[in-house]
Amino acid sequence: MPRIIAVIASLCLLAYIVIATVFLKKAEREETCLEMQTVIRSRNDKPLISEADIVASLKKADLYPVGKSLSLVNTDRIELEVMRIGLLSDVEAYKTPANIVKLSVTEKVPILRVMTSGSDYYVDRDGGMMPANPKYATYVPLAAGYVEKSLATSDLYEFALYLQEHDFWNNQIEQIYIRPDGEVELVPRAGNHRIILGRFERFEEKLNHLKLFYEQAIPKMGWEKYSNINLKYKNQIVCTKK
């Protein structure tokens, strides 16, 4: 008898689950999405994207959920479409019992902007490329000249990451220029001189020497004394007077 009761109870539970699932699916088909709520997470000083940008992207792809039957709202496709914007590192979309689609996105963190005759893009903190958005420019060093994408995501990326992680250099270096021969020039924010870095090899050592030079020589000589400060030679700084 107890075994029969257990079997009957199991069948009743199974029937309940099936019926409840059917009713939920029917209810979902009959209900429409009332709202899309978007949360944008950012570590940038200025936003790279707005909720209006996301809505416009979804409407263009016919994926904007508001007013549509919940059964027709595909959150996976919404996530893929929003990621295609190229400015985000993570996107999550889901439905709530209140007939709301919630969208949570995380912005990438750009550390460098590359502008050449044929390209304009950012390199993010993870070493990936992201499109430049003229509506939401961000304050990072600018790389120009002969910049191949392979360089932008390797040696140049490592250099830009170092600048960002050190406040002194992040505030000091405004532009990075790559010469046709692959050597590097830096344009500082303070002073009217150029810094000849040479190749990217040993750049940390070179910048340490330059910082020491700034701390010891510039207070005596002033920023306007030299036109070039050359760091390319090992363990020495060669300066050209104006």
Beta strands, then each sheet from edge to edge (+ up, - down):
strand 1: 35-41
strand 2: 88-95
strand 3: 100-107
strand 4: 110-115
strand 5: 120-124
strand 6: 129-131
strand 7: 142-145
strand 8: 173-178
strand 9: 184-188
strand 10: 194-198
strand 11: 226-230
strand 12: 238-241
sheet 1: 1+ 3+ 2-
sheet 2: 6+ 5- 4+ 7+ 8+ 9- 10+ 11+ 12-
end
